[in-house]
Amino acid sequence: MNVKVLFFATMRERTGIRETILDVPDGMAVVEFKNLLVERYPGLDTAMSSVLIAVNKEFAFDDQIIPDHAEVAVFPPVSGG
């Protein structure tokens, strides 16, 4: 299945790209997707434990299954006051 991946802020800097289309296995969970991203973009390795993932514009937990043709956004951890 295909998913559109969007990288924001420092995640974009670490990958060197703004967006891409990835072919991923059916039934892939967010946690597996994170592992796949680290394999393809090793620069994400140290940040992956704290990134935020949104699937179709809604924040997603590690056990959520990514649907076909989803838009998956990868955000750096956010802090503020």
Secondary structure, 3 states (H helix, E strand, C coil): CEEEEEECCHHHHHHCCCEEEEECCCCCEHHHHHHHHHHHCHHHCCCHHHCEEEECCEECCCCCECCCCCEEEEECCCCCC
